[in-house]
Amino acid sequence: MRVPFQVEHWQHYQYPLWFLSVTGFLEIVGALGMIGGIWNRYFAVGSGVLFFILMIGAIHTHIFRAHQSVTMIIPASICLIVSIIIIIWESKVRF
């Protein structure tokens, strides 16, 4: 939707604006996959992997592209850890 404050952040990160739309779309797909993961664990694992990749990118962006303080990566780090937990938890073989 290109909300003005997000566009401002994105320009600070030095990424093209089309990538903002792609990232937003992938976040929506991941959220829907997590909801679907309530009934099918493969959706949860797939969404966990997607969020893992997105959060690695977010951490990289905050530290290396935007040169922000380490405190700025706390939300992305928490999401990264939760994604890892979901991947491991849902990947266990269930009998």
C-alpha positions in Angstrom: 0.0 0.0 0.0 3.1 2.2 0.2 2.3 3.9 3.4 4.4 7.1 3.6 6.5 6.2 6.7 7.3 2.8 5.1 8.3 4.4 1.9 10.6 6.7 3.8 12.2 3.7 5.7 12.6 1.8 2.5 14.4 4.7 0.8 16.7 4.8 3.8 17.4 1.1 3.3 18.3 1.8 -0.3 16.1 -0.8 -1.9 13.8 -0.1 -4.9 10.2 0.5 -4.1 8.9 -2.5 -6.0 10.8 -4.7 -3.5 8.6 -3.1 -0.7 5.5 -4.5 -2.5 7.1 -7.9 -2.9 8.2 -8.1 0.7 4.7 -7.0 1.9 3.1 -9.7 -0.4 5.5 -12.4 1.0 4.6 -11.3 4.6 0.9 -11.7 3.8 1.5 -15.1 2.2 3.5 -16.2 5.3 0.8 -15.0 7.7 -1.9 -16.9 5.7 0.4 -20.0 5.7 0.7 -19.8 9.5 -3.0 -19.7 9.8 -3.3 -22.6 7.5 -0.6 -24.3 9.6 -3.2 -24.8 12.3 -4.7 -27.5 10.1 -1.8 -28.6 8.0 1.7 -28.6 9.5 3.4 -28.3 6.1 1.9 -24.8 5.7 3.4 -23.8 9.1 6.9 -25.2 8.1 6.8 -23.4 4.8 5.8 -20.2 6.4 8.4 -20.6 9.0 11.1 -21.0 6.4 9.7 -18.0 4.5 9.8 -15.9 7.7 13.2 -17.2 8.5 14.5 -15.9 5.1 12.6 -12.5 5.5 14.0 -12.0 9.0 17.6 -12.7 8.0 17.1 -10.1 5.3 15.6 -7.6 7.8 18.5 -8.1 10.2 21.0 -7.6 7.4 19.2 -4.5 6.2 19.1 -2.9 9.7 22.7 -3.6 10.4 24.5 -3.3 7.1 22.4 -1.2 4.8 20.8 1.3 7.3 23.7 1.2 9.8 21.2 1.2 12.7 22.0 0.2 16.3 21.7 -3.4 17.4 18.5 -2.5 19.3 16.7 -2.1 16.0 17.1 -5.8 15.2 15.4 -7.0 18.3 11.9 -7.4 16.7 13.3 -9.2 13.7 15.5 -11.4 15.9 12.5 -12.4 18.0 10.6 -13.3 14.8 13.6 -15.2 13.6 13.8 -17.3 16.8 10.0 -18.0 16.7 10.4 -19.1 13.0 13.1 -21.5 14.0 11.0 -22.9 16.8 8.0 -23.4 14.5 10.2 -25.1 11.9 11.7 -27.5 14.4 8.4 -28.1 16.3 6.3 -28.8 13.2 9.1 -30.8 11.5 9.0 -33.5 14.1 7.5 -36.8 13.0 4.1 -37.3 14.6 2.8 -40.7 15.3 
